Amino acid sequence: MPLPPSKNLTQADIIAIINRQLQSYRGLLRLGTANNTIRLLAGEGVSIGGTKFSNSPFRVDMDGNVTMSSATITGGAITGTIVNTDTIGATSLKLQGRDYNHDLVFSITDADTIAWAAGTLRFADGTSYSIGAGNTGNMAARTWIYFDKGVSTTALQTTTTLTTAVGNDKKLLATAINGATEPTFTIFSGLGGINIDGSQIVPASVTSAELGSNSVTTAKITDLNVTTGKIDDLAVTTAKIAANNVTAAKVTATMRTGFIPLDLFSTREIVTNNIPITSGTDAGILSSDSGPRLERINGATDKGIRVVWAAANVDEVQLPTFAYPPDLDDTAAVTVNILAKMSGATDTPTLTVSYFEGVGDTNAGAATSALSSTLTQKTVTIAAGDVGAYPTFASVGITPGAHGTDAVEIYAVWIEYTRK
């Protein structure tokens, strides 16, 4: 409706004219034509850019609900009560805000290096990156392992500064630190993984309730790591040990070693490879006046027993035959041990040890190292190939080397073997 020509319209006149105009168009005020229109319609709302309210890209209804195709907000804040649930997807987030996964496998190289195999890094929006194999290099402090799209889409980055590993187009994947024997690390996602040392476990926090059945095996326990101080009194009973599970191989070397003493009182002198007859001799029985003699070290003050060869006497003696015990390991060597010395420092002979096993065997013995005036343990090793299986027996003989001045003295003889 055209406005009446007048030069004296007041504000009230103009408002009245607009009201009449709105009423004549049933409450509609429109500026522009077609899609270049601003519309204000009572009962509907305000719309811009369309031929009607429903197809306008920007519109506000009478309840204040706004519809728009895009918006740039330069101030204020959008709160969670304004944003509809589940309306912001991964594609709307920057890379650092997206969930992710990967199939990178991390492993230990040495005490200050961890490595990762090649794999794929995938983000929730569907983008993925092929990552090449790499490692931390030699770490000297805590190291952060991360993906930085702006630096490389095929290689992970490392830094000792956490703030460097987070930010725009970055994703933190793991952390690691060097150790005394191996590094510790934590992988935050993907295949996961954690490697910790004992210092990071609260004492007494890991009990049998936290361990799966049969999860702790001997392969997972380092040598000598379980000591008596870590086992409660009477905690290990026969009911907790499987039959035949505690073998000699699982105990200390001392407990694995068997011991067979050879009695000096039963030692016999051998003459021309035989036991002497009784007439005119002691029938090979050693005594204080025999060839090799059996005597006290000192009859009044030191009553230990020894076998003594006087100067120049080199007669053979034979120790009592001994039977192999059932626990003797015939795949291991046997050792003949002799505690011996010379009465003076002039002569330094060896002792020739004979070792015959069972019936019809050949000599498996050998000579000891040279004697001295100091009481010393001398040994002869019988090779494992010369040790037969139980049941059998063995005989040991001893012959001193030439000694023209000093006497040869033997104080003890015994056999050591390895238990099965």
Phi, psi and omega per residue, in radians:
M1 nan 2.202 3.140
P2 -1.197 2.557 3.109
L3 -1.375 2.466 3.114
P4 -1.173 2.409 3.132
P5 -1.103 2.239 -3.141
S6 -2.916 2.559 3.080
K7 -1.849 -0.004 -3.045
N8 -2.155 0.676 3.107
L9 -1.310 2.301 3.076
T10 -1.623 2.991 3.076
Q11 -1.040 -0.713 3.127
A12 -1.099 -0.652 3.107
D13 -1.102 -0.753 -3.105
I14 -1.121 -0.765 3.131
I15 -1.086 -0.706 -3.140
A16 -1.126 -0.711 3.119
I17 -1.099 -0.764 -3.138
I18 -1.104 -0.732 3.120
N19 -1.057 -0.754 3.113
R20 -1.121 -0.659 3.128
Q21 -1.099 -0.772 3.132
L22 -1.096 -0.751 -3.122
Q23 -1.126 -0.634 -3.102
S24 -1.228 -0.463 3.105
Y25 -1.777 0.465 3.095
R26 0.965 0.768 3.062
G27 1.455 0.176 -3.100
L28 -1.767 2.268 2.983
L29 -2.041 2.157 -3.071
R30 -2.330 2.328 3.064
L31 -2.113 2.206 -3.138
G32 1.690 -3.119 -3.110
T33 -2.325 2.779 3.099
A34 0.885 -2.279 -3.097
N35 -1.428 -0.098 3.089
N36 -1.716 0.970 -3.007
T37 -2.180 2.450 2.928
I38 -1.877 2.143 -3.059
R39 -2.090 2.440 3.013
L40 -2.318 2.009 -3.068
L41 -2.235 2.139 3.117
A42 -1.037 2.337 -3.124
G43 1.498 -0.207 -3.136
E44 -2.021 -0.994 3.109
G45 2.377 -2.754 -3.125
V46 -1.938 2.367 3.095
S47 -2.450 2.617 -3.112
I48 -2.364 2.356 2.974
G49 1.589 0.235 3.119
G50 -2.474 2.926 3.137
T51 -1.387 -0.296 3.065
K52 -2.632 3.013 -3.040
F53 -1.057 -0.743 -2.994
S54 -1.228 -0.451 -3.129
N55 -1.867 0.218 3.117
S56 -1.421 2.312 -3.136
P57 -1.152 -0.402 3.051
F58 -2.186 2.209 3.119
R59 -2.715 2.582 3.087
V60 -2.264 2.105 -3.124
D61 -1.463 -3.109 -3.044
M62 -1.234 -0.256 3.108
D63 -1.671 0.070 3.113
G64 1.532 0.130 3.100
N65 -1.344 2.216 -3.053
V66 -1.860 2.358 2.993
T67 -2.147 2.246 3.119
M68 -2.620 2.725 -3.104
S69 -1.426 -0.473 3.075
S70 -2.855 2.855 -3.135
A71 -2.701 2.510 2.996
T72 -2.020 2.030 -3.092
I73 -1.825 2.075 -3.062
T74 -1.739 -0.016 3.140
G75 -2.850 3.046 3.141
G76 1.326 -2.770 -3.082
A77 -2.634 2.598 3.028
I78 -1.833 2.120 -3.110
T79 -1.699 2.899 -3.113
G80 -1.098 -0.460 -3.133
T81 -1.267 -0.288 -3.126
I82 -1.593 -0.523 -3.106
V83 -1.557 2.238 3.137
N84 -1.162 2.581 3.118
T85 -1.078 2.425 3.072
D86 1.051 0.550 3.129
T87 -1.805 -0.227 3.115
I88 -1.833 1.928 -3.120
G89 -1.643 3.051 -3.105
A90 -1.069 -0.576 -3.123
T91 -1.167 -0.321 3.138
S92 -1.559 -0.098 -3.091
L93 -1.753 2.672 2.982
K94 -1.209 2.816 -3.067
L95 -0.946 -0.736 -3.085
Q96 -1.149 -0.311 -3.136
G97 -1.699 -0.041 -3.093
R98 -1.543 2.563 2.996
D99 -1.221 2.766 -3.073
Y100 -2.638 2.955 3.061
N101 -2.657 2.898 3.107
H102 -2.814 2.912 3.097
D103 -2.098 0.498 3.113
L104 -1.273 2.295 3.134
V105 -1.780 2.113 -3.133
F106 -1.706 2.538 -3.125
S107 -2.596 2.889 -3.136
I108 -1.633 2.282 3.063
T109 -1.659 -0.918 3.074
D110 -2.736 -2.870 -3.013
A111 -1.130 -0.361 -3.100
D112 -2.263 0.355 -3.107
T113 -2.499 2.319 2.911
I114 -2.100 2.698 -3.080
A115 -2.269 2.854 3.046
W116 -2.357 2.510 3.106
A117 -1.454 2.858 3.116
A118 -1.115 2.574 3.141
G119 -2.961 -2.911 -3.086
T120 -2.119 2.316 3.070
L121 -1.792 2.115 -3.055
R122 -2.091 2.396 3.108
F123 -1.900 2.806 -3.025
A124 -1.134 -0.352 3.139
D125 -1.452 -0.003 3.111
G126 1.771 -0.201 3.116
T127 -1.328 2.584 3.131
S128 -2.471 2.714 -3.109
Y129 -2.360 2.301 3.087
S130 -1.456 2.025 -3.070
I131 -1.793 2.292 3.120
G132 -1.418 2.851 3.104
A133 -1.147 2.639 -3.141
G134 -2.902 -3.053 3.105
N135 -2.713 2.996 -3.087
T136 -1.402 -0.238 -2.929
G137 1.294 -3.016 -3.125
N138 -1.350 1.882 -3.126
M139 -1.401 2.482 3.030
A140 -2.133 -0.074 -3.138
A141 -2.738 3.046 3.116
R142 -0.997 2.331 -3.055
T143 -2.154 2.438 3.132
W144 -1.898 2.342 -3.091
I145 -1.976 2.177 -2.994
Y146 -2.596 2.874 3.065
F147 -1.803 2.287 3.107
D148 -2.237 1.793 -3.096
K149 -1.037 -0.572 -3.110
G150 -1.261 -0.334 3.141
V151 -1.708 -0.865 -3.134
S152 -2.759 2.475 3.061
T153 -1.756 0.101 -3.108
T154 -2.215 -0.132 -3.089
A155 -2.337 2.416 3.052
L156 -1.360 2.700 -3.130
Q157 -1.933 2.746 3.073
T158 -2.285 2.607 3.101
T159 -2.742 2.728 3.042
T160 -1.721 0.062 3.129
T161 -1.971 2.022 -3.046
L162 -1.061 -0.709 -3.087
T163 -1.116 -0.401 3.082
T164 -1.263 -0.484 -3.041
A165 -1.502 -0.089 3.130
V166 -2.177 2.657 3.139
G167 2.489 -2.893 -3.064
N168 -1.080 2.234 3.123
D169 1.048 0.543 3.092
K170 -2.171 2.662 3.082
K171 -2.486 2.140 -3.140
L172 -1.394 2.205 -3.071
L173 -1.880 -0.625 -3.017
A174 -2.834 2.892 3.005
T175 -2.392 2.619 -3.118
A176 -2.636 2.768 3.085
I177 -2.582 2.497 -3.133
N178 -1.153 2.723 3.140
G179 -2.377 3.123 -3.116
A180 -1.231 -0.703 3.139
T181 -2.006 -0.588 3.065
E182 -2.747 2.704 -3.122
P183 -1.323 2.790 2.972
T184 -1.851 2.614 3.137
F185 -2.677 2.779 3.057
T186 -2.368 2.230 3.096
I187 -1.776 2.222 -2.969
F188 -1.419 -0.394 -3.104
S189 -2.707 -2.842 3.123
G190 1.169 -2.363 3.108
L191 -1.222 -0.221 3.109
G192 1.248 -2.876 3.123
G193 2.313 2.502 3.108
I194 -2.616 2.424 3.055
N195 -2.262 2.033 -3.092
I196 -2.155 2.839 3.042
D197 -1.937 3.026 -3.044
G198 -1.049 -0.503 -3.110
S199 -1.168 -0.306 -3.125
Q200 -1.642 0.070 3.117
I201 -1.874 2.214 3.125
V202 -1.099 2.274 3.141
P203 -0.930 2.399 3.093
A204 1.127 0.259 -3.115
S205 -1.500 -0.388 3.122
V206 -1.714 1.859 3.132
T207 -1.948 3.102 -3.135
S208 -1.062 -0.449 3.138
A209 -1.175 -0.477 -3.131
E210 -1.551 -0.102 -3.073
L211 -1.858 2.382 3.069
G212 -1.218 2.728 3.134
S213 -1.045 2.250 3.102
N214 1.079 0.386 -3.102
S215 -1.434 -0.416 3.109
V216 -1.748 1.871 -3.135
T217 -1.908 2.968 3.140
T218 -1.072 -0.514 3.139
A219 -1.158 -0.367 -3.106
K220 -1.714 0.098 3.137
I221 -2.040 2.148 -3.136
T222 -1.236 2.758 -3.128
D223 -1.006 2.356 3.047
L224 1.110 0.323 -3.085
N225 -1.485 -0.459 3.070
V226 -1.704 1.841 -3.108
T227 -1.813 2.978 -3.141
T228 -1.083 -0.497 3.128
G229 -1.168 -0.306 -3.128
K230 -1.748 0.091 -3.133
I231 -2.068 2.181 3.112
D232 -1.084 2.613 3.081
D233 -0.991 2.313 3.087
L234 1.090 0.312 -3.104
A235 -1.344 -0.572 -3.137
V236 -1.687 1.883 3.138
T237 -1.948 2.978 3.131
T238 -1.076 -0.486 3.135
A239 -1.170 -0.369 -3.103
K240 -1.708 0.075 -3.135
I241 -2.049 2.130 3.139
A242 -1.148 2.626 -3.141
A243 -0.987 2.329 3.104
N244 1.106 0.340 -3.080
N245 -1.520 -0.463 3.088
V246 -1.667 1.782 -3.137
T247 -1.933 2.985 -3.131
A248 -1.049 -0.529 -3.124
A249 -1.172 -0.322 -3.080
K250 -1.763 0.108 3.104
V251 -2.024 3.046 -3.080
T252 -1.173 2.850 -3.138
A253 -1.018 -0.629 3.134
T254 -1.107 -0.745 -3.133
M255 -1.297 -0.409 3.117
R256 -1.376 -0.273 -3.038
T257 -1.570 2.121 3.064
G258 -1.527 2.719 -3.029
F259 -2.368 2.197 3.100
I260 -2.206 1.861 3.105
P261 -1.311 2.520 3.063
L262 -1.939 2.098 -2.962
D263 -1.285 2.126 3.103
L264 -1.149 -0.561 -3.138
F265 -1.113 -0.403 -3.122
S266 -1.677 0.108 -3.126
T267 -1.233 2.417 3.132
R268 -2.106 2.520 3.024
E269 -1.371 2.441 3.121
I270 -1.924 2.215 3.106
V271 -2.116 2.146 -3.119
T272 0.864 0.876 3.077
N273 1.029 0.558 3.136
N274 -2.703 2.937 3.057
I275 -1.426 2.213 -3.115
P276 -1.074 2.681 3.067
I277 -1.308 2.919 -3.015
T278 -1.343 -0.500 -3.055
S279 -1.223 2.100 3.076
G280 1.354 0.051 3.134
T281 -2.398 3.135 3.053
D282 -1.606 0.256 -3.095
A283 0.960 0.627 3.079
G284 1.422 -0.097 3.136
I285 -1.323 2.265 -3.107
L286 -1.366 2.461 3.078
S287 -2.594 -3.022 -3.072
S288 -1.233 -0.279 -3.116
D289 -2.101 0.257 3.096
S290 -1.436 3.104 3.138
G291 -1.006 -1.581 2.803
P292 -1.125 2.250 -3.022
R293 -1.953 2.683 3.052
L294 -1.834 2.137 -3.051
E295 -2.578 2.841 2.957
R296 -1.341 2.593 3.140
I297 -1.063 -0.798 3.015
N298 -2.618 2.040 -3.002
G299 -1.013 -0.525 -3.062
A300 -1.657 -0.677 -2.983
T301 -2.042 -0.339 -3.083
D302 -2.415 1.726 -2.934
K303 -1.707 0.358 3.008
G304 -1.212 2.784 -3.088
I305 -1.840 2.522 3.055
R306 -2.562 2.786 3.001
V307 -1.815 2.280 -3.035
V308 -2.201 2.277 2.949
W309 -1.760 2.043 3.096
A310 -1.114 2.848 3.140
A311 -0.887 2.316 3.084
A312 1.408 -0.212 3.119
N313 -1.413 2.177 -3.136
V314 -2.248 0.551 3.112
D315 -1.176 2.560 3.098
E316 -1.385 2.546 2.954
V317 -2.139 2.661 3.093
Q318 -2.113 2.291 3.098
L319 -1.417 2.843 -3.136
P320 -1.081 2.454 3.053
T321 -1.068 2.475 3.111
F322 -2.207 2.503 3.113
A323 -1.528 2.485 3.076
Y324 -1.187 2.331 3.085
P325 -1.332 2.745 -3.101
P326 -1.095 -0.426 -3.090
D327 -1.603 0.140 3.137
L328 -1.251 2.250 3.133
D329 -1.507 1.876 -3.076
D330 -1.367 0.036 3.037
T331 -1.647 0.008 -3.129
A332 -2.057 2.768 -3.138
A333 -1.235 2.756 3.035
V334 -2.009 2.508 -3.100
T335 -2.102 2.267 2.999
V336 -1.622 2.178 -3.095
N337 -1.984 2.357 -3.129
I338 -2.329 2.240 3.053
L339 -1.731 1.933 -2.971
A340 -2.581 2.869 3.044
K341 -2.810 3.037 3.029
M342 -1.752 2.684 3.131
S343 -1.326 -0.286 3.112
G344 -2.529 -3.008 -3.044
A345 -1.867 0.141 -3.082
T346 -1.403 -0.882 -3.070
D347 -1.695 2.526 3.114
T348 -2.385 1.077 -3.108
P349 -1.311 2.942 2.959
T350 -1.729 2.971 3.017
L351 -1.973 2.152 3.092
T352 -1.552 2.106 -3.091
V353 -1.840 2.174 3.021
S354 -1.721 2.530 -3.115
Y355 -2.455 1.910 3.139
F356 -2.043 2.257 -3.096
E357 -1.872 2.319 3.066
G358 1.060 -2.536 -3.126
V359 -1.992 2.310 3.064
G360 1.426 0.265 -3.112
D361 -1.494 2.861 3.014
T362 -1.745 2.865 -3.073
N363 -1.207 2.186 3.116
A364 -1.882 0.136 -3.078
G365 -1.450 -3.003 -3.124
A366 -2.864 -3.066 3.137
A367 -1.689 2.591 3.044
T368 -1.369 3.052 2.952
S369 -1.278 2.964 -3.038
A370 -1.145 2.497 3.068
L371 -1.402 2.868 3.049
S372 -2.473 -3.077 3.130
S373 -1.374 -0.026 3.100
T374 -1.721 2.311 3.129
L375 -1.125 2.095 -3.005
T376 -2.429 2.592 3.049
Q377 -1.428 2.126 3.089
K378 -1.928 2.525 -3.067
T379 -2.327 2.642 2.965
V380 -2.298 2.196 -3.103
T381 -1.647 2.243 3.051
I382 -1.674 2.013 -3.035
A383 -1.016 2.606 -3.119
A384 -1.007 -0.572 3.134
G385 -1.180 -0.296 3.117
D386 -1.730 0.090 -3.127
V387 -1.808 2.086 -3.126
G388 -1.541 3.029 -3.099
A389 -1.458 2.624 3.001
Y390 -1.118 2.455 0.043
P391 -1.630 2.360 3.007
T392 -2.803 -3.012 -3.119
F393 -2.537 2.997 3.125
A394 -2.567 2.690 3.114
S395 -2.160 2.425 -3.087
V396 -2.120 2.282 3.050
G397 -2.127 2.714 -3.125
I398 -2.348 2.271 3.076
T399 -2.271 2.144 3.126
P400 -1.345 2.660 3.006
G401 -1.330 3.113 -3.085
A402 -1.066 2.360 3.122
H403 -2.654 1.666 -3.008
G404 -1.437 -0.269 -3.044
T405 -2.055 -0.854 -3.025
D406 -1.749 2.707 3.063
A407 -1.477 2.610 3.040
V408 -1.681 2.349 -3.073
E409 -2.238 2.247 3.076
I410 -2.059 2.323 -3.035
Y411 -1.967 -0.400 3.128
A412 -2.871 2.589 3.059
V413 -2.404 2.338 3.114
W414 -2.657 2.841 -3.141
I415 -1.930 2.384 3.001
E416 -2.049 2.400 3.141
Y417 -2.459 2.915 3.108
T418 -1.674 2.277 3.115
R419 -1.387 2.641 3.094
K420 -1.186 nan nan
